[in-house]
Amino acid sequence: MENQGKENLFDKMGCEVKFGDVEIGNTYPLYGMITKILDDSPGHVVVEINFSIKANMSIPEIEKIELLKERAFEPGIFVSTVTSKDPKIEVDCSTVVFGKRQGFSA
């Protein structure tokens, strides 16, 4: 069995997957990837997540913006507060967590 010896984080952390409507003002962890960078101005970065969610980020450091660009199209978790739902979902993203980079050798 593959998962033998590994902890189930859903059980350990008390997490669950739910379906429902998001509410303006609430904060959610969004799983996905950056599919487009709309504005990379220091202090006001705007990206598109999963081809449909507009995310505003306050990132003043150019190095962190470059890292964000490098990690685009890699899966991550975006802790975001919903600011609008019409016509598309728009969020203010406060935290981005990317997984460990995979090493490949050819």
Biopython code that builds the backbone (N, CA, C, O; Angstrom):
import numpy as np
from Bio.PDB.StructureBuilder import StructureBuilder

atoms = [
    (1, "MET", "N", (0.843, -1.170, 0.000)),
    (1, "MET", "CA", (0.000, 0.000, 0.000)),
    (1, "MET", "C", (0.891, 1.237, 0.000)),
    (1, "MET", "O", (1.796, 1.333, 0.828)),
    (2, "GLU", "N", (0.660, 2.185, -0.905)),
    (2, "GLU", "CA", (1.490, 3.357, -1.080)),
    (2, "GLU", "C", (1.462, 4.313, 0.101)),
    (2, "GLU", "O", (2.511, 4.846, 0.463)),
    (3, "ASN", "N", (0.326, 4.551, 0.712)),
    (3, "ASN", "CA", (0.186, 5.542, 1.771)),
    (3, "ASN", "C", (0.571, 5.020, 3.146)),
    (3, "ASN", "O", (0.424, 5.725, 4.144)),
    (4, "GLN", "N", (1.059, 3.794, 3.202)),
    (4, "GLN", "CA", (1.400, 3.219, 4.489)),
    (4, "GLN", "C", (2.528, 4.026, 5.134)),
    (4, "GLN", "O", (3.546, 4.284, 4.492)),
    (5, "GLY", "N", (2.360, 4.424, 6.390)),
    (5, "GLY", "CA", (3.372, 5.192, 7.094)),
    (5, "GLY", "C", (3.249, 6.693, 6.887)),
    (5, "GLY", "O", (3.956, 7.454, 7.547)),
    (6, "LYS", "N", (2.385, 7.140, 6.003)),
    (6, "LYS", "CA", (2.188, 8.568, 5.765)),
    (6, "LYS", "C", (0.918, 9.010, 6.469)),
    (6, "LYS", "O", (-0.070, 8.278, 6.522)),
    (7, "GLU", "N", (0.962, 10.238, 7.015)),
    (7, "GLU", "CA", (-0.208, 10.781, 7.698)),
    (7, "GLU", "C", (-1.195, 11.363, 6.702)),
    (7, "GLU", "O", (-0.796, 11.937, 5.689)),
    (8, "ASN", "N", (-2.460, 11.216, 6.983)),
    (8, "ASN", "CA", (-3.493, 11.845, 6.185)),
    (8, "ASN", "C", (-3.732, 13.233, 6.774)),
    (8, "ASN", "O", (-4.303, 13.368, 7.856)),
    (9, "LEU", "N", (-3.283, 14.278, 6.038)),
    (9, "LEU", "CA", (-3.386, 15.639, 6.567)),
    (9, "LEU", "C", (-4.829, 16.090, 6.732)),
    (9, "LEU", "O", (-5.121, 16.917, 7.596)),
    (10, "PHE", "N", (-5.741, 15.558, 5.915)),
    (10, "PHE", "CA", (-7.150, 15.925, 6.076)),
    (10, "PHE", "C", (-7.645, 15.484, 7.443)),
    (10, "PHE", "O", (-8.357, 16.229, 8.116)),
    (11, "ASP", "N", (-7.271, 14.271, 7.862)),
    (11, "ASP", "CA", (-7.684, 13.783, 9.174)),
    (11, "ASP", "C", (-6.950, 14.516, 10.291)),
    (11, "ASP", "O", (-7.555, 14.903, 11.291)),
    (12, "LYS", "N", (-5.648, 14.703, 10.118)),
    (12, "LYS", "CA", (-4.829, 15.329, 11.161)),
    (12, "LYS", "C", (-5.230, 16.777, 11.409)),
    (12, "LYS", "O", (-5.309, 17.206, 12.561)),
    (13, "MET", "N", (-5.486, 17.539, 10.343)),
    (13, "MET", "CA", (-5.780, 18.959, 10.469)),
    (13, "MET", "C", (-7.275, 19.246, 10.573)),
    (13, "MET", "O", (-7.672, 20.389, 10.798)),
    (14, "GLY", "N", (-8.099, 18.227, 10.414)),
    (14, "GLY", "CA", (-9.538, 18.435, 10.482)),
    (14, "GLY", "C", (-10.076, 19.136, 9.247)),
    (14, "GLY", "O", (-11.079, 19.846, 9.320)),
    (15, "CYS", "N", (-9.421, 18.942, 8.119)),
    (15, "CYS", "CA", (-9.841, 19.592, 6.867)),
    (15, "CYS", "C", (-10.867, 18.734, 6.146)),
    (15, "CYS", "O", (-10.937, 17.521, 6.340)),
    (16, "GLU", "N", (-11.652, 19.383, 5.321)),
    (16, "GLU", "CA", (-12.593, 18.672, 4.479)),
    (16, "GLU", "C", (-12.815, 19.471, 3.201)),
    (16, "GLU", "O", (-12.599, 20.682, 3.163)),
    (17, "VAL", "N", (-13.240, 18.787, 2.178)),
    (17, "VAL", "CA", (-13.538, 19.428, 0.900)),
    (17, "VAL", "C", (-15.033, 19.663, 0.845)),
    (17, "VAL", "O", (-15.824, 18.741, 1.044)),
    (18, "LYS", "N", (-15.423, 20.912, 0.570)),
    (18, "LYS", "CA", (-16.834, 21.262, 0.472)),
    (18, "LYS", "C", (-17.084, 21.990, -0.832)),
    (18, "LYS", "O", (-16.192, 22.642, -1.373)),
    (19, "PHE", "N", (-18.284, 21.879, -1.324)),
    (19, "PHE", "CA", (-18.706, 22.612, -2.499)),
    (19, "PHE", "C", (-19.736, 23.640, -2.069)),
    (19, "PHE", "O", (-20.589, 23.363, -1.225)),
    (20, "GLY", "N", (-19.655, 24.809, -2.643)),
    (20, "GLY", "CA", (-20.610, 25.849, -2.290)),
    (20, "GLY", "C", (-20.223, 27.154, -2.930)),
    (20, "GLY", "O", (-19.257, 27.230, -3.691)),
    (21, "ASP", "N", (-20.978, 28.174, -2.619)),
    (21, "ASP", "CA", (-20.759, 29.491, -3.178)),
    (21, "ASP", "C", (-19.814, 30.275, -2.272)),
    (21, "ASP", "O", (-19.932, 30.221, -1.048)),
    (22, "VAL", "N", (-18.868, 31.008, -2.882)),
    (22, "VAL", "CA", (-17.983, 31.847, -2.087)),
    (22, "VAL", "C", (-18.707, 33.135, -1.713)),
    (22, "VAL", "O", (-19.605, 33.586, -2.425)),
    (23, "GLU", "N", (-18.308, 33.716, -0.599)),
    (23, "GLU", "CA", (-18.943, 34.937, -0.120)),
    (23, "GLU", "C", (-17.930, 36.069, -0.087)),
    (23, "GLU", "O", (-16.784, 35.875, 0.317)),
    (24, "ILE", "N", (-18.358, 37.258, -0.515)),
    (24, "ILE", "CA", (-17.499, 38.435, -0.501)),
    (24, "ILE", "C", (-17.103, 38.732, 0.940)),
    (24, "ILE", "O", (-17.940, 38.715, 1.843)),
    (25, "GLY", "N", (-15.816, 39.004, 1.143)),
    (25, "GLY", "CA", (-15.286, 39.298, 2.474)),
    (25, "GLY", "C", (-14.720, 38.093, 3.190)),
    (25, "GLY", "O", (-13.988, 38.249, 4.167)),
    (26, "ASN", "N", (-15.037, 36.899, 2.731)),
    (26, "ASN", "CA", (-14.502, 35.692, 3.362)),
    (26, "ASN", "C", (-13.157, 35.326, 2.741)),
    (26, "ASN", "O", (-12.892, 35.622, 1.576)),
    (27, "THR", "N", (-12.316, 34.676, 3.542)),
    (27, "THR", "CA", (-10.991, 34.248, 3.102)),
    (27, "THR", "C", (-11.000, 32.745, 2.884)),
    (27, "THR", "O", (-11.510, 31.987, 3.709)),
    (28, "TYR", "N", (-10.418, 32.317, 1.743)),
    (28, "TYR", "CA", (-10.402, 30.911, 1.357)),
    (28, "TYR", "C", (-9.009, 30.517, 0.875)),
    (28, "TYR", "O", (-8.294, 31.351, 0.319)),
    (29, "PRO", "N", (-8.613, 29.264, 1.078)),
    (29, "PRO", "CA", (-7.389, 28.762, 0.440)),
    (29, "PRO", "C", (-7.764, 28.254, -0.957)),
    (29, "PRO", "O", (-8.521, 27.293, -1.089)),
    (30, "LEU", "N", (-7.243, 28.888, -1.972)),
    (30, "LEU", "CA", (-7.544, 28.484, -3.346)),
    (30, "LEU", "C", (-6.405, 27.621, -3.874)),
    (30, "LEU", "O", (-5.241, 28.021, -3.827)),
    (31, "TYR", "N", (-6.741, 26.450, -4.370)),
    (31, "TYR", "CA", (-5.715, 25.573, -4.943)),
    (31, "TYR", "C", (-5.716, 25.755, -6.442)),
    (31, "TYR", "O", (-6.771, 25.736, -7.076)),
    (32, "GLY", "N", (-4.544, 25.930, -7.009)),
    (32, "GLY", "CA", (-4.455, 26.078, -8.451)),
    (32, "GLY", "C", (-3.093, 26.561, -8.876)),
    (32, "GLY", "O", (-2.087, 26.294, -8.219)),
    (33, "MET", "N", (-3.073, 27.285, -9.998)),
    (33, "MET", "CA", (-1.811, 27.788, -10.515)),
    (33, "MET", "C", (-2.014, 29.136, -11.184)),
    (33, "MET", "O", (-3.120, 29.478, -11.603)),
    (34, "ILE", "N", (-0.932, 29.893, -11.279)),
    (34, "ILE", "CA", (-0.964, 31.165, -11.985)),
    (34, "ILE", "C", (-0.958, 30.853, -13.472)),
    (34, "ILE", "O", (-0.034, 30.213, -13.975)),
    (35, "THR", "N", (-1.982, 31.300, -14.169)),
    (35, "THR", "CA", (-2.084, 31.030, -15.600)),
    (35, "THR", "C", (-1.779, 32.250, -16.456)),
    (35, "THR", "O", (-1.607, 32.134, -17.669)),
    (36, "LYS", "N", (-1.712, 33.436, -15.818)),
    (36, "LYS", "CA", (-1.356, 34.648, -16.555)),
    (36, "LYS", "C", (-0.937, 35.719, -15.559)),
    (36, "LYS", "O", (-1.518, 35.845, -14.481)),
    (37, "ILE", "N", (0.084, 36.492, -15.937)),
    (37, "ILE", "CA", (0.476, 37.644, -15.134)),
    (37, "ILE", "C", (-0.051, 38.872, -15.857)),
    (37, "ILE", "O", (0.381, 39.183, -16.967)),
    (38, "LEU", "N", (-0.991, 39.573, -15.219)),
    (38, "LEU", "CA", (-1.646, 40.725, -15.831)),
    (38, "LEU", "C", (-0.893, 42.026, -15.574)),
    (38, "LEU", "O", (-0.894, 42.918, -16.422)),
    (39, "ASP", "N", (-0.248, 42.142, -14.411)),
    (39, "ASP", "CA", (0.512, 43.347, -14.060)),
    (39, "ASP", "C", (1.607, 42.923, -13.088)),
    (39, "ASP", "O", (1.325, 42.292, -12.070)),
    (40, "ASP", "N", (2.846, 43.265, -13.398)),
    (40, "ASP", "CA", (3.953, 42.892, -12.519)),
    (40, "ASP", "C", (4.646, 44.118, -11.913)),
    (40, "ASP", "O", (5.844, 44.088, -11.633)),
    (41, "SER", "N", (3.886, 45.181, -11.718)),
    (41, "SER", "CA", (4.419, 46.398, -11.105)),
    (41, "SER", "C", (4.726, 46.137, -9.628)),
    (41, "SER", "O", (3.879, 45.608, -8.908)),
    (42, "PRO", "N", (5.932, 46.503, -9.166)),
    (42, "PRO", "CA", (6.242, 46.323, -7.745)),
    (42, "PRO", "C", (5.214, 47.043, -6.865)),
    (42, "PRO", "O", (4.895, 48.213, -7.076)),
    (43, "GLY", "N", (4.717, 46.314, -5.887)),
    (43, "GLY", "CA", (3.715, 46.856, -4.984)),
    (43, "GLY", "C", (2.289, 46.526, -5.378)),
    (43, "GLY", "O", (1.396, 46.502, -4.530)),
    (44, "HIS", "N", (2.072, 46.274, -6.649)),
    (44, "HIS", "CA", (0.711, 45.948, -7.107)),
    (44, "HIS", "C", (0.796, 44.921, -8.238)),
    (44, "HIS", "O", (0.795, 45.277, -9.417)),
    (45, "VAL", "N", (0.868, 43.651, -7.863)),
    (45, "VAL", "CA", (0.938, 42.557, -8.823)),
    (45, "VAL", "C", (-0.473, 42.006, -9.005)),
    (45, "VAL", "O", (-1.208, 41.814, -8.037)),
    (46, "VAL", "N", (-0.838, 41.754, -10.261)),
    (46, "VAL", "CA", (-2.146, 41.176, -10.567)),
    (46, "VAL", "C", (-1.914, 39.941, -11.425)),
    (46, "VAL", "O", (-1.268, 40.010, -12.471)),
    (47, "VAL", "N", (-2.448, 38.812, -10.973)),
    (47, "VAL", "CA", (-2.308, 37.563, -11.712)),
    (47, "VAL", "C", (-3.678, 36.929, -11.928)),
    (47, "VAL", "O", (-4.659, 37.283, -11.275)),
    (48, "GLU", "N", (-3.713, 35.998, -12.847)),
    (48, "GLU", "CA", (-4.912, 35.196, -13.088)),
    (48, "GLU", "C", (-4.626, 33.794, -12.558)),
    (48, "GLU", "O", (-3.586, 33.213, -12.868)),
    (49, "ILE", "N", (-5.536, 33.254, -11.766)),
    (49, "ILE", "CA", (-5.403, 31.912, -11.216)),
    (49, "ILE", "C", (-6.429, 31.015, -11.895)),
    (49, "ILE", "O", (-7.604, 31.367, -11.998)),
    (50, "ASN", "N", (-5.975, 29.856, -12.355)),
    (50, "ASN", "CA", (-6.858, 28.848, -12.967)),
    (50, "ASN", "C", (-7.679, 29.402, -14.129)),
    (50, "ASN", "O", (-8.832, 29.009, -14.306)),
    (51, "PHE", "N", (-7.117, 30.290, -14.908)),
    (51, "PHE", "CA", (-7.749, 30.864, -16.095)),
    (51, "PHE", "C", (-8.990, 31.693, -15.806)),
    (51, "PHE", "O", (-9.653, 32.135, -16.744)),
    (52, "SER", "N", (-9.333, 31.923, -14.524)),
    (52, "SER", "CA", (-10.602, 32.604, -14.283)),
    (52, "SER", "C", (-10.644, 33.542, -13.086)),
    (52, "SER", "O", (-11.530, 34.395, -13.027)),
    (53, "ILE", "N", (-9.736, 33.426, -12.140)),
    (53, "ILE", "CA", (-9.791, 34.242, -10.924)),
    (53, "ILE", "C", (-8.719, 35.324, -11.000)),
    (53, "ILE", "O", (-7.542, 35.030, -11.206)),
    (54, "LYS", "N", (-9.136, 36.575, -10.833)),
    (54, "LYS", "CA", (-8.188, 37.694, -10.829)),
    (54, "LYS", "C", (-7.729, 37.909, -9.396)),
    (54, "LYS", "O", (-8.545, 38.134, -8.502)),
    (55, "ALA", "N", (-6.404, 37.839, -9.178)),
    (55, "ALA", "CA", (-5.852, 37.961, -7.830)),
    (55, "ALA", "C", (-4.921, 39.164, -7.743)),
    (55, "ALA", "O", (-3.968, 39.285, -8.512)),
    (56, "ASN", "N", (-5.212, 40.052, -6.796)),
    (56, "ASN", "CA", (-4.367, 41.217, -6.529)),
    (56, "ASN", "C", (-3.413, 40.858, -5.398)),
    (56, "ASN", "O", (-3.814, 40.278, -4.389)),
    (57, "MET", "N", (-2.129, 41.218, -5.586)),
    (57, "MET", "CA", (-1.112, 40.922, -4.576)),
    (57, "MET", "C", (-0.271, 42.166, -4.319)),
    (57, "MET", "O", (0.059, 42.906, -5.245)),
    (58, "SER", "N", (0.069, 42.387, -3.065)),
    (58, "SER", "CA", (0.931, 43.498, -2.691)),
    (58, "SER", "C", (2.340, 42.953, -2.487)),
    (58, "SER", "O", (2.687, 42.507, -1.393)),
    (59, "ILE", "N", (3.153, 42.991, -3.549)),
    (59, "ILE", "CA", (4.521, 42.468, -3.493)),
    (59, "ILE", "C", (5.479, 43.569, -3.922)),
    (59, "ILE", "O", (5.611, 43.834, -5.117)),
    (60, "PRO", "N", (6.153, 44.218, -2.972)),
    (60, "PRO", "CA", (7.051, 45.315, -3.341)),
    (60, "PRO", "C", (8.429, 44.867, -3.836)),
    (60, "PRO", "O", (9.085, 45.616, -4.560)),
    (61, "GLU", "N", (8.881, 43.672, -3.467)),
    (61, "GLU", "CA", (10.224, 43.215, -3.813)),
    (61, "GLU", "C", (10.270, 42.595, -5.205)),
    (61, "GLU", "O", (9.517, 41.666, -5.499)),
    (62, "ILE", "N", (11.143, 43.104, -6.052)),
    (62, "ILE", "CA", (11.284, 42.602, -7.420)),
    (62, "ILE", "C", (11.708, 41.133, -7.422)),
    (62, "ILE", "O", (11.284, 40.371, -8.290)),
    (63, "GLU", "N", (12.543, 40.726, -6.454)),
    (63, "GLU", "CA", (13.003, 39.332, -6.390)),
    (63, "GLU", "C", (11.827, 38.377, -6.187)),
    (63, "GLU", "O", (11.781, 37.301, -6.784)),
    (64, "LYS", "N", (10.883, 38.775, -5.346)),
    (64, "LYS", "CA", (9.713, 37.922, -5.092)),
    (64, "LYS", "C", (8.784, 37.894, -6.302)),
    (64, "LYS", "O", (8.139, 36.880, -6.568)),
    (65, "ILE", "N", (8.715, 38.996, -7.030)),
    (65, "ILE", "CA", (7.906, 39.026, -8.260)),
    (65, "ILE", "C", (8.514, 38.087, -9.293)),
    (65, "ILE", "O", (7.793, 37.355, -9.972)),
    (66, "GLU", "N", (9.839, 38.106, -9.413)),
    (66, "GLU", "CA", (10.521, 37.211, -10.351)),
    (66, "GLU", "C", (10.307, 35.748, -9.958)),
    (66, "GLU", "O", (10.117, 34.893, -10.823)),
    (67, "LEU", "N", (10.339, 35.464, -8.663)),
    (67, "LEU", "CA", (10.077, 34.098, -8.193)),
    (67, "LEU", "C", (8.656, 33.672, -8.541)),
    (67, "LEU", "O", (8.422, 32.532, -8.942)),
    (68, "LEU", "N", (7.717, 34.587, -8.385)),
    (68, "LEU", "CA", (6.321, 34.311, -8.746)),
    (68, "LEU", "C", (6.208, 33.968, -10.228)),
    (68, "LEU", "O", (5.485, 33.044, -10.602)),
    (69, "LYS", "N", (6.921, 34.709, -11.069)),
    (69, "LYS", "CA", (6.918, 34.444, -12.508)),
    (69, "LYS", "C", (7.518, 33.076, -12.819)),
    (69, "LYS", "O", (7.013, 32.349, -13.675)),
    (70, "GLU", "N", (8.602, 32.729, -12.116)),
    (70, "GLU", "CA", (9.241, 31.431, -12.321)),
    (70, "GLU", "C", (8.320, 30.276, -11.938)),
    (70, "GLU", "O", (8.351, 29.217, -12.565)),
    (71, "ARG", "N", (7.508, 30.481, -10.914)),
    (71, "ARG", "CA", (6.661, 29.407, -10.400)),
    (71, "ARG", "C", (5.273, 29.368, -11.038)),
    (71, "ARG", "O", (4.452, 28.520, -10.689)),
    (72, "ALA", "N", (5.009, 30.293, -11.979)),
    (72, "ALA", "CA", (3.724, 30.257, -12.698)),
    (72, "ALA", "C", (3.564, 28.875, -13.332)),
    (72, "ALA", "O", (4.553, 28.272, -13.745)),
    (73, "PHE", "N", (2.384, 28.388, -13.410)),
    (73, "PHE", "CA", (2.016, 27.073, -13.928)),
    (73, "PHE", "C", (2.454, 25.922, -13.023)),
    (73, "PHE", "O", (2.379, 24.759, -13.420)),
    (74, "GLU", "N", (2.912, 26.239, -11.811)),
    (74, "GLU", "CA", (3.176, 25.206, -10.810)),
    (74, "GLU", "C", (2.030, 25.261, -9.793)),
    (74, "GLU", "O", (1.554, 26.348, -9.466)),
    (75, "PRO", "N", (1.588, 24.122, -9.298)),
    (75, "PRO", "CA", (0.477, 24.143, -8.340)),
    (75, "PRO", "C", (0.862, 24.835, -7.042)),
    (75, "PRO", "O", (1.992, 24.734, -6.563)),
    (76, "GLY", "N", (-0.117, 25.539, -6.492)),
    (76, "GLY", "CA", (0.102, 26.234, -5.233)),
    (76, "GLY", "C", (-1.209, 26.490, -4.523)),
    (76, "GLY", "O", (-2.288, 26.223, -5.054)),
    (77, "ILE", "N", (-1.099, 27.010, -3.319)),
    (77, "ILE", "CA", (-2.268, 27.400, -2.530)),
    (77, "ILE", "C", (-2.204, 28.908, -2.351)),
    (77, "ILE", "O", (-1.184, 29.449, -1.923)),
    (78, "PHE", "N", (-3.290, 29.578, -2.678)),
    (78, "PHE", "CA", (-3.382, 31.027, -2.628)),
    (78, "PHE", "C", (-4.404, 31.402, -1.563)),
    (78, "PHE", "O", (-5.606, 31.229, -1.768)),
    (79, "VAL", "N", (-3.933, 31.917, -0.420)),
    (79, "VAL", "CA", (-4.837, 32.324, 0.654)),
    (79, "VAL", "C", (-5.382, 33.698, 0.266)),
    (79, "VAL", "O", (-4.639, 34.679, 0.215)),
    (80, "SER", "N", (-6.682, 33.758, -0.006)),
    (80, "SER", "CA", (-7.259, 34.943, -0.638)),
    (80, "SER", "C", (-8.605, 35.325, -0.041)),
    (80, "SER", "O", (-9.395, 34.479, 0.377)),
    (81, "THR", "N", (-8.837, 36.646, -0.017)),
    (81, "THR", "CA", (-10.110, 37.195, 0.430)),
    (81, "THR", "C", (-10.902, 37.646, -0.792)),
    (81, "THR", "O", (-10.396, 38.409, -1.616)),
    (82, "VAL", "N", (-12.120, 37.185, -0.910)),
    (82, "VAL", "CA", (-12.965, 37.505, -2.063)),
    (82, "VAL", "C", (-13.412, 38.967, -1.969)),
    (82, "VAL", "O", (-13.966, 39.398, -0.958)),
    (83, "THR", "N", (-13.156, 39.726, -3.056)),
    (83, "THR", "CA", (-13.556, 41.145, -3.087)),
    (83, "THR", "C", (-14.688, 41.396, -4.076)),
    (83, "THR", "O", (-15.395, 42.397, -3.962)),
    (84, "SER", "N", (-14.869, 40.497, -5.049)),
    (84, "SER", "CA", (-15.932, 40.666, -6.046)),
    (84, "SER", "C", (-16.259, 39.310, -6.670)),
    (84, "SER", "O", (-15.410, 38.424, -6.759)),
    (85, "LYS", "N", (-17.514, 39.176, -7.098)),
    (85, "LYS", "CA", (-17.938, 37.944, -7.787)),
    (85, "LYS", "C", (-18.498, 38.237, -9.176)),
    (85, "LYS", "O", (-18.753, 37.310, -9.945)),
    (86, "ASP", "N", (-18.691, 39.502, -9.502)),
    (86, "ASP", "CA", (-19.303, 39.856, -10.781)),
    (86, "ASP", "C", (-18.376, 40.705, -11.613)),
    (86, "ASP", "O", (-17.854, 41.678, -11.069)),
    (87, "PRO", "N", (-18.124, 40.442, -12.849)),
    (87, "PRO", "CA", (-18.574, 39.283, -13.612)),
    (87, "PRO", "C", (-17.754, 38.026, -13.324)),
    (87, "PRO", "O", (-18.213, 36.913, -13.583)),
    (88, "LYS", "N", (-16.521, 38.202, -12.780)),
    (88, "LYS", "CA", (-15.674, 37.070, -12.407)),
    (88, "LYS", "C", (-15.269, 37.237, -10.956)),
    (88, "LYS", "O", (-15.408, 38.316, -10.380)),
    (89, "ILE", "N", (-14.771, 36.169, -10.376)),
    (89, "ILE", "CA", (-14.279, 36.250, -9.003)),
    (89, "ILE", "C", (-12.969, 37.028, -8.986)),
    (89, "ILE", "O", (-12.064, 36.767, -9.779)),
    (90, "GLU", "N", (-12.884, 37.996, -8.058)),
    (90, "GLU", "CA", (-11.667, 38.777, -7.849)),
    (90, "GLU", "C", (-11.312, 38.688, -6.376)),
    (90, "GLU", "O", (-12.183, 38.779, -5.511)),
    (91, "VAL", "N", (-10.011, 38.505, -6.095)),
    (91, "VAL", "CA", (-9.562, 38.310, -4.719)),
    (91, "VAL", "C", (-8.342, 39.166, -4.414)),
    (91, "VAL", "O", (-7.621, 39.598, -5.314)),
    (92, "ASP", "N", (-8.129, 39.399, -3.131)),
    (92, "ASP", "CA", (-6.878, 39.955, -2.632)),
    (92, "ASP", "C", (-6.128, 38.788, -2.012)),
    (92, "ASP", "O", (-6.578, 38.193, -1.032)),
    (93, "CYS", "N", (-4.986, 38.468, -2.592)),
    (93, "CYS", "CA", (-4.211, 37.314, -2.145)),
    (93, "CYS", "C", (-3.142, 37.775, -1.154)),
    (93, "CYS", "O", (-2.321, 38.636, -1.471)),
    (94, "SER", "N", (-3.160, 37.198, 0.044)),
    (94, "SER", "CA", (-2.214, 37.590, 1.086)),
    (94, "SER", "C", (-1.026, 36.644, 1.202)),
    (94, "SER", "O", (0.051, 37.054, 1.634)),
    (95, "THR", "N", (-1.210, 35.386, 0.823)),
    (95, "THR", "CA", (-0.153, 34.383, 0.967)),
    (95, "THR", "C", (-0.209, 33.401, -0.191)),
    (95, "THR", "O", (-1.285, 32.988, -0.625)),
    (96, "VAL", "N", (0.973, 33.032, -0.687)),
    (96, "VAL", "CA", (1.083, 32.001, -1.722)),
    (96, "VAL", "C", (2.036, 30.932, -1.208)),
    (96, "VAL", "O", (3.131, 31.240, -0.737)),
    (97, "VAL", "N", (1.615, 29.669, -1.301)),
    (97, "VAL", "CA", (2.454, 28.551, -0.871)),
    (97, "VAL", "C", (2.620, 27.613, -2.054)),
    (97, "VAL", "O", (1.653, 27.038, -2.555)),
    (98, "PHE", "N", (3.877, 27.467, -2.496)),
    (98, "PHE", "CA", (4.178, 26.517, -3.563)),
    (98, "PHE", "C", (4.826, 25.292, -2.934)),
    (98, "PHE", "O", (5.449, 25.381, -1.876)),
    (99, "GLY", "N", (4.675, 24.160, -3.588)),
    (99, "GLY", "CA", (5.289, 22.932, -3.108)),
    (99, "GLY", "C", (6.778, 22.896, -3.396)),
    (99, "GLY", "O", (7.332, 23.800, -4.021)),
    (100, "LYS", "N", (7.400, 21.857, -2.939)),
    (100, "LYS", "CA", (8.816, 21.664, -3.171)),
    (100, "LYS", "C", (9.050, 21.425, -4.655)),
    (100, "LYS", "O", (8.318, 20.672, -5.298)),
    (101, "ARG", "N", (10.073, 22.070, -5.187)),
    (101, "ARG", "CA", (10.384, 21.898, -6.611)),
    (101, "ARG", "C", (10.873, 20.492, -6.869)),
    (101, "ARG", "O", (11.598, 19.906, -6.065)),
    (102, "GLN", "N", (10.465, 19.966, -8.003)),
    (102, "GLN", "CA", (10.871, 18.633, -8.410)),
    (102, "GLN", "C", (12.191, 18.719, -9.165)),
    (102, "GLN", "O", (12.363, 19.599, -10.009)),
    (103, "GLY", "N", (13.102, 17.840, -8.879)),
    (103, "GLY", "CA", (14.373, 17.801, -9.595)),
    (103, "GLY", "C", (14.323, 16.758, -10.689)),
    (103, "GLY", "O", (13.901, 15.626, -10.455)),
    (104, "PHE", "N", (14.744, 17.126, -11.866)),
    (104, "PHE", "CA", (14.754, 16.202, -12.996)),
    (104, "PHE", "C", (16.162, 16.114, -13.544)),
    (104, "PHE", "O", (16.877, 17.114, -13.610)),
    (105, "SER", "N", (16.552, 14.934, -13.931)),
    (105, "SER", "CA", (17.850, 14.770, -14.614)),
    (105, "SER", "C", (17.609, 13.936, -15.853)),
    (105, "SER", "O", (16.987, 12.876, -15.802)),
    (106, "ALA", "N", (18.108, 14.429, -16.949)),
    (106, "ALA", "CA", (17.884, 13.733, -18.221)),
    (106, "ALA", "C", (19.153, 13.091, -18.708)),
    (106, "ALA", "O", (19.158, 12.459, -19.764)),
]
sb = StructureBuilder()
sb.init_structure("model")
sb.init_model(0)
sb.init_chain("A")
sb.init_seg("    ")
for serial, (resi, resn, name, xyz) in enumerate(atoms, 1):
    if name == "N":
        sb.init_residue(resn, " ", resi, " ")
    sb.init_atom(name, np.array(xyz, "f"), 0.0, 1.0, " ", f" {name:<3s}", serial, name[0])
structure = sb.get_structure()
